[in-house]
Amino acid sequence: MNTDRWRPRQVFVYRHPVDMRKQIFGLSNLVSECLGRDPGDECLYVFTNKARDKVKLLIWHRNGFWLLYKRLHKQRFHWPDWFENEALMLTCEQLDQLVDGYNLNGMRPHKELRYVHAV
C-alpha cells in the first residue's frame, strides 16, 4: 500500500460561472479549450455556478478523474476577484480556505515583480 500523501500539482480556479450540469467530459473540455491546459496533468481545477453556492473540483489521479461536488445551504462561496487570465492559481491552503467559506479577496498576496536589470 502506498502511504505517500497525495496532493495536486497545482490548483486552478476557473474565472467564469459554469453550468453545474456539466460532468467530467464537459469540465475537462473547458480545461483544455478555455484554459489551454491538459486536464490529465494532475492539477486540480475548481468551478462554480452563477449563484456561487456550488463548486465542482476536477482532477486526474493515476487512472481516472475525480469529480468532487459541494453544495452550500443558505450561503455563498466568496469567489476571488483578482484574476489576470481565465484561471487563478491558488495554493492548497487557499483552496481549503475557499471551500471553507473564507473571503480570499482580502487576503491577496503581493504581486510578483520582475526586473530586467538592477537599479
C-alpha positions, 0 to 999 in steps of 0.5 A: 500500500502506498502511504505517500500523501497525495496532493495536486500539482497545482490548483486552478480556479476557473474565472467564469460561472459554469453550468453545474450540469456539466460532468467530467467530459464537459469540465475537462473540455473547458480545461483544455479549450478555455484554459489551454491546459491538459486536464490529465496533468494532475492539477486540480481545477475548481468551478462554480455556478452563477449563484456561487453556492456550488463548486465542482473540483476536477482532477486526474489521479493515476487512472481516472478523474475525480469529480468532487461536488459541494453544495452550500445551504443558505450561503455563498462561496466568496469567489476571488476577484483578482484574476489576470487570465481565465484561471487563478492559481491558488495554493492548497491552503487557499483552496481549503480556505475557499471551500471553507467559506473564507473571503480570499479577496482580502487576503491577496498576496503581493504581486510578483515583480520582475526586473530586467536589470538592477537599479 
